[in-house]
Amino acid sequence: MSDIETLQTELIAGIDSADTLEALEAVRVSALGKQGSVSALLKTMGGMSPEERQTQGPIINGLRESISLALAAKKAELETAELNRRLATERVDMTLPAPDAPRGTIHPVSQVMDELAEIFADMGFAVAEGPEIEDDWHNFTALNIPETHPARAMHDTFYFPDDMARDGQKMVLRTHTSPVQIRTMTSQEPPIRIIAPGRVYRSDSDATHTPMFHQIEGLVIDKGIHLGHLKWTLETFLKAYFEREDVVLRLRPSYFPFTEPSVEVDVGYSVINGKRVIGGAEDWMEVLGSGMVHRKVIEACGLDPDVWQGFAFGTGVDRLAMLKYGMDDLRAFFDGDNRWLQHYGFDALDVPTLSGGVGA
């Protein structure tokens, strides 16, 4: 019997006699470890002549393969035996009380999404959704955003490579939930009353901006709609959300490509103990962008702007959460820190209702 055959016999015997995973690991290291006997044989092949390597190479490699297979089979056998032993000996008394394990909490963004849906549902709004990967037409063109508009710039928008275009349209990560408004107007007959909550993406990151954030937009399309309807809707919404009757709004002229006229909406606040508290009118804080839907947007969706009018508005869900619940840094929303969530999170049974309070 050759030295290699003798070594193989000894190693196989050692593997067969191993009665624990630790003993088996010791055999593996002695054979296939850096200083192992099989590894040493493999190293000798570098100094062999081509003729010797042609005859000895298959034998040495065959030894390594047979030992590896034997080790794997024995390991599976020992693991199965250990599992069977544990299944036979371990018991769980199901009659005992459940351990006092920490309970999961609802993320503030999810809570605020539910609060907003509850408030707007009471005003007759449905929830609409759309894809987060959008084409250029839905995200920009149909919203009357010209080719030269800064919003289309690479430093604001995440564009996909040109070879991923669809039907000649560039693809982007949507920069707002406004494309949901376009998809709704092109697929449903008016009158329309929807809110469009969801994730949006922009190339920005600091204490009050993140590359991905949450936005909610609203859209109403009907006959005879005017700016007064918009102001009443936003005032009703903000009073219900902040759960205060002294919420005061201020509408300032602004510009958005998809609305005309456009207005920025400020909410009054007071400073109490060094912190901003919504309510009163000591000073003003911008919370919303809004306006009457532009004629060109209505036309792009196949509707007659002389018959149908509407208003739209949008705001950041994350910022609404920060204002209502006293959070200082937007980036903490996405850190995944369980300590932060335990502090600001909501109990899973705290379902927002208008009767019980949306922030209950």
C-alpha positions as CSV (number, residue, x, y, z in Angstrom):
1,M,0.0,0.0,0.0
2,S,1.4,3.4,-1.0
3,D,1.9,6.3,1.5
4,I,-1.1,8.2,0.0
5,E,-3.4,5.2,0.4
6,T,-2.2,4.7,4.0
7,L,-2.9,8.4,4.7
8,Q,-6.3,8.2,3.2
9,T,-7.2,5.1,5.3
10,E,-6.0,6.8,8.5
11,L,-7.9,10.0,7.8
12,I,-11.1,8.1,6.9
13,A,-10.8,6.1,10.1
14,G,-10.4,9.4,12.1
15,I,-13.5,10.8,10.4
16,D,-15.5,7.8,11.2
17,S,-14.5,7.7,14.8
18,A,-15.3,11.4,15.4
19,D,-18.3,11.5,17.7
20,T,-18.7,15.3,18.0
21,L,-18.5,18.3,15.7
22,E,-15.5,19.5,17.6
23,A,-13.6,16.2,17.1
24,L,-14.5,16.3,13.4
25,E,-13.2,19.8,13.0
26,A,-9.9,18.7,14.5
27,V,-9.6,16.0,11.9
28,R,-10.5,18.5,9.1
29,V,-7.8,20.9,10.3
30,S,-5.2,18.1,10.5
31,A,-5.9,17.1,7.0
32,L,-7.0,20.2,5.0
33,G,-5.8,23.0,7.2
34,K,-2.8,25.2,6.2
35,Q,-0.4,22.8,8.0
36,G,-2.5,19.7,7.2
37,S,-1.2,16.5,5.8
38,V,-3.2,16.7,2.5
39,S,-2.4,20.4,2.1
40,A,1.3,19.5,2.5
41,L,1.0,16.9,-0.4
42,L,-0.7,19.6,-2.6
43,K,2.2,21.9,-2.0
44,T,4.7,19.3,-3.2
45,M,3.2,19.4,-6.7
46,G,4.8,22.8,-7.4
47,G,8.3,21.1,-7.3
48,M,7.4,18.1,-9.5
49,S,8.4,17.6,-13.0
50,P,5.6,17.7,-15.6
51,E,5.7,13.9,-15.9
52,E,5.5,13.5,-12.1
53,R,2.7,16.0,-11.8
54,Q,0.7,14.2,-14.5
55,T,0.8,10.9,-12.6
56,Q,0.8,12.2,-9.0
57,G,-1.6,15.2,-9.5
58,P,-4.8,13.1,-10.0
59,I,-4.0,10.9,-7.0
60,I,-3.4,13.8,-4.6
61,N,-6.5,15.7,-5.8
62,G,-8.5,12.5,-5.5
63,L,-7.3,12.2,-1.9
64,R,-8.4,15.8,-1.2
65,E,-11.8,15.2,-2.8
66,S,-12.5,11.9,-1.0
67,I,-11.5,13.4,2.4
68,S,-13.7,16.5,1.7
69,L,-16.7,14.3,0.9
70,A,-16.2,12.1,3.9
71,L,-16.0,15.2,6.2
72,A,-19.2,16.7,4.7
73,A,-21.1,13.4,5.1
74,K,-20.0,13.0,8.7
75,K,-20.8,16.6,9.6
76,A,-24.3,16.2,8.2
77,E,-24.7,13.0,10.2
78,L,-23.5,14.6,13.5
79,E,-25.7,17.7,13.0
80,T,-28.8,15.5,12.4
81,A,-28.0,13.5,15.5
82,E,-27.6,16.7,17.5
83,L,-30.9,18.1,16.2
84,N,-32.7,14.8,17.0
85,R,-31.2,14.9,20.5
86,R,-32.5,18.5,21.1
87,L,-35.9,17.7,19.8
88,A,-36.2,14.7,22.1
89,T,-35.0,16.5,25.2
90,E,-36.1,20.2,24.9
91,R,-39.6,21.1,26.0
92,V,-41.6,24.3,25.9
93,D,-44.4,24.7,28.4
94,M,-47.1,26.4,26.4
95,T,-49.3,26.9,29.5
96,L,-46.8,29.4,31.0
97,P,-47.4,33.2,30.5
98,A,-45.7,34.7,27.5
99,P,-42.4,36.5,28.3
100,D,-42.5,40.2,28.7
101,A,-40.8,40.8,25.3
102,P,-40.6,44.4,23.9
103,R,-43.4,45.2,21.5
104,G,-43.0,46.6,18.0
105,T,-43.9,50.2,17.4
106,I,-45.4,52.1,14.4
107,H,-42.9,54.4,12.7
108,P,-44.0,58.1,12.9
109,V,-44.1,58.3,9.1
110,S,-46.6,55.4,8.9
111,Q,-48.6,57.0,11.8
112,V,-48.9,60.3,10.0
113,M,-49.8,58.6,6.7
114,D,-52.7,57.0,8.5
115,E,-53.7,60.2,10.2
116,L,-53.8,62.0,6.8
117,A,-55.7,59.3,5.2
118,E,-58.3,59.4,8.0
119,I,-58.7,63.2,7.8
120,F,-59.1,63.3,4.0
121,A,-61.3,60.3,3.9
122,D,-63.7,62.2,6.1
123,M,-63.7,65.0,3.4
124,G,-64.5,62.5,0.6
125,F,-60.9,61.9,-0.8
126,A,-59.8,58.5,-2.0
127,V,-56.2,57.3,-1.8
128,A,-54.4,56.9,-5.1
129,E,-51.0,55.3,-5.8
130,G,-48.5,55.1,-8.7
131,P,-45.1,53.7,-9.6
132,E,-42.0,55.1,-8.0
133,I,-40.0,54.7,-11.3
134,E,-41.7,57.1,-13.7
135,D,-41.2,58.2,-17.2
136,D,-40.3,61.8,-18.2
137,W,-43.8,62.5,-19.5
138,H,-45.7,61.7,-16.4
139,N,-43.1,63.2,-14.0
140,F,-42.3,66.4,-16.0
141,T,-43.9,67.1,-19.4
142,A,-47.6,66.5,-18.5
143,L,-47.1,68.8,-15.5
144,N,-46.1,71.7,-17.7
145,I,-42.5,71.5,-16.6
146,P,-40.4,72.8,-19.6
147,E,-37.2,71.1,-20.8
148,T,-35.1,74.0,-19.4
149,H,-36.7,73.9,-15.9
150,P,-34.2,73.5,-13.0
151,A,-36.2,70.6,-11.6
152,R,-35.1,68.4,-14.5
153,A,-31.4,69.0,-13.7
154,M,-29.2,66.1,-12.9
155,H,-28.3,67.6,-9.5
156,D,-32.0,67.4,-8.5
157,T,-33.3,64.3,-10.3
158,F,-32.1,60.6,-10.2
159,Y,-32.1,59.6,-13.9
160,F,-31.8,56.0,-15.2
161,P,-29.4,55.2,-18.0
162,D,-30.6,55.9,-21.5
163,D,-30.7,52.2,-22.4
164,M,-33.5,51.8,-19.8
165,A,-35.8,54.3,-21.6
166,R,-39.3,53.1,-22.4
167,D,-41.1,54.1,-25.5
168,G,-38.5,56.8,-26.1
169,Q,-39.1,58.3,-22.6
170,K,-36.3,58.7,-20.1
171,M,-37.0,57.0,-16.8
172,V,-36.5,58.7,-13.4
173,L,-37.1,58.1,-9.7
174,R,-40.2,60.2,-9.3
175,T,-39.4,63.6,-7.8
176,H,-42.9,64.1,-6.4
177,T,-46.2,62.2,-6.3
178,S,-47.7,64.6,-8.9
179,P,-47.5,61.8,-11.6
180,V,-50.2,60.0,-9.6
181,Q,-52.4,63.0,-10.3
182,I,-51.7,62.7,-14.1
183,R,-52.4,58.9,-14.1
184,T,-55.6,59.5,-12.2
185,M,-56.9,62.2,-14.6
186,T,-56.0,60.1,-17.7
187,S,-57.7,56.9,-16.3
188,Q,-60.8,58.2,-14.4
189,E,-63.7,60.4,-15.4
190,P,-64.2,63.6,-13.3
191,P,-65.2,64.5,-10.6
192,I,-62.0,63.5,-8.9
193,R,-61.0,63.8,-5.3
194,I,-57.8,62.0,-4.3
195,I,-54.7,62.2,-2.1
196,A,-51.5,60.6,-3.3
197,P,-49.1,59.7,-0.5
198,G,-45.8,57.9,-1.1
199,R,-42.0,57.9,-1.4
200,V,-40.2,60.5,-3.6
201,Y,-36.6,61.0,-4.5
202,R,-34.3,64.0,-4.9
203,S,-30.6,64.5,-4.8
204,D,-30.4,66.3,-1.5
205,S,-29.2,65.5,2.0
206,D,-28.8,67.6,5.2
207,A,-30.6,68.0,8.5
208,T,-33.9,68.9,6.8
209,H,-33.5,67.0,3.5
210,T,-32.9,63.4,2.5
211,P,-32.5,61.7,-0.9
212,M,-35.7,59.8,-0.2
213,F,-38.6,61.3,1.7
214,H,-42.4,61.0,1.9
215,Q,-44.9,63.3,0.3
216,I,-48.6,63.6,0.1
217,E,-50.4,65.5,-2.6
218,G,-54.1,66.2,-3.1
219,L,-56.1,66.8,-6.2
220,V,-59.7,67.9,-6.8
221,I,-61.1,68.1,-10.4
222,D,-64.8,69.2,-10.7
223,K,-67.0,72.0,-12.2
224,G,-66.9,75.4,-10.6
225,I,-63.9,74.8,-8.4
226,H,-62.2,78.0,-7.1
227,L,-59.5,79.1,-4.7
228,G,-61.9,79.4,-1.8
229,H,-62.5,75.6,-2.0
230,L,-58.7,75.1,-1.7
231,K,-58.3,77.4,1.3
232,W,-61.2,75.7,3.1
233,T,-59.8,72.2,2.4
234,L,-56.3,73.1,3.7
235,E,-57.7,74.9,6.7
236,T,-59.9,72.0,7.7
237,F,-57.0,69.5,7.1
238,L,-54.5,71.4,9.2
239,K,-56.9,72.0,12.1
240,A,-57.7,68.3,12.2
241,Y,-54.1,67.2,11.9
242,F,-52.6,69.5,14.5
243,E,-55.8,69.0,16.6
244,R,-56.2,72.7,17.3
245,E,-58.9,75.2,16.4
246,D,-56.5,78.3,16.5
247,V,-54.6,77.3,13.4
248,V,-54.3,80.3,11.2
249,L,-53.3,80.2,7.5
250,R,-51.7,82.7,5.2
251,L,-51.6,82.3,1.5
252,R,-48.8,84.0,-0.5
253,P,-48.5,84.2,-4.3
254,S,-45.9,81.9,-5.7
255,Y,-45.0,80.0,-8.9
256,F,-45.3,76.3,-9.8
257,P,-45.4,75.1,-13.4
258,F,-48.4,72.9,-12.8
259,T,-50.7,75.4,-11.1
260,E,-51.9,78.9,-11.9
261,P,-52.5,80.8,-9.7
262,S,-50.0,79.2,-7.3
263,V,-49.9,79.9,-3.6
264,E,-47.5,79.0,-0.7
265,V,-49.4,78.2,2.5
266,D,-48.0,79.5,5.8
267,V,-49.3,78.4,9.2
268,G,-49.1,80.6,12.2
269,Y,-47.1,79.5,15.3
270,S,-46.1,80.6,18.8
271,V,-42.9,80.1,20.6
272,I,-43.4,78.3,24.0
273,N,-40.4,77.4,26.1
274,G,-38.1,78.0,23.2
275,K,-40.0,75.7,20.8
276,R,-42.3,76.4,17.9
277,V,-45.9,75.4,18.6
278,I,-48.5,75.5,15.8
279,G,-51.3,77.8,16.7
280,G,-51.7,81.6,17.0
281,A,-49.9,84.0,14.7
282,E,-46.7,85.2,16.4
283,D,-44.8,84.2,13.3
284,W,-45.3,82.2,10.1
285,M,-43.9,78.9,8.8
286,E,-44.3,77.6,5.3
287,V,-45.9,74.1,5.3
288,L,-47.6,73.6,1.9
289,G,-47.4,74.4,-1.8
290,S,-50.7,74.6,-3.7
291,G,-52.7,76.3,-6.4
292,M,-55.4,75.9,-9.1
293,V,-54.5,73.2,-11.6
294,H,-52.9,74.8,-14.8
295,R,-55.0,74.7,-18.0
296,K,-52.2,73.0,-19.8
297,V,-52.1,70.1,-17.3
298,I,-55.9,69.6,-17.6
299,E,-55.5,69.6,-21.4
300,A,-52.6,67.2,-21.3
301,C,-54.8,64.7,-19.5
302,G,-57.5,64.9,-22.2
303,L,-60.0,67.1,-20.3
304,D,-61.6,70.4,-21.3
305,P,-60.3,73.2,-19.0
306,D,-63.3,75.3,-19.9
307,V,-65.5,72.7,-18.3
308,W,-63.3,71.2,-15.6
309,Q,-61.3,73.1,-13.0
310,G,-59.4,72.0,-9.9
311,F,-56.9,72.6,-7.3
312,A,-53.8,70.7,-6.1
313,F,-51.6,70.8,-3.0
314,G,-48.6,69.0,-1.7
315,T,-46.5,68.8,1.5
316,G,-43.8,66.6,3.0
317,V,-45.1,63.9,5.4
318,D,-41.8,63.7,7.3
319,R,-41.9,67.5,8.0
320,L,-45.5,67.3,9.2
321,A,-44.4,64.6,11.6
322,M,-41.5,66.8,12.8
323,L,-43.8,69.8,13.4
324,K,-46.4,67.9,15.2
325,Y,-44.3,65.6,17.3
326,G,-41.2,67.8,18.1
327,M,-38.5,66.1,16.1
328,D,-35.4,68.1,15.2
329,D,-33.5,66.1,12.5
330,L,-35.1,64.6,9.4
331,R,-32.1,62.1,8.9
332,A,-33.1,60.3,12.1
333,F,-36.2,59.0,10.4
334,F,-34.0,56.8,8.2
335,D,-31.3,55.7,10.6
336,G,-33.1,52.6,11.9
337,D,-32.1,53.4,15.5
338,N,-34.5,51.4,17.7
339,R,-33.9,53.8,20.6
340,W,-35.3,56.6,18.5
341,L,-38.2,54.5,17.4
342,Q,-39.0,53.5,21.0
343,H,-39.1,57.1,22.0
344,Y,-41.1,58.5,19.0
345,G,-42.9,55.4,17.8
346,F,-46.6,54.7,18.2
347,D,-48.3,51.7,19.8
348,A,-49.7,49.3,17.1
349,L,-53.2,49.7,18.6
350,D,-53.2,53.5,18.5
351,V,-55.2,53.7,15.3
352,P,-55.9,57.3,14.3
353,T,-59.6,58.2,14.3
354,L,-61.4,61.5,14.1
355,S,-63.5,60.6,17.1
356,G,-60.6,59.5,19.3
357,G,-58.1,62.0,18.0
358,V,-55.8,61.4,15.0
359,G,-52.8,61.8,17.2
360,A,-54.1,59.5,20.0
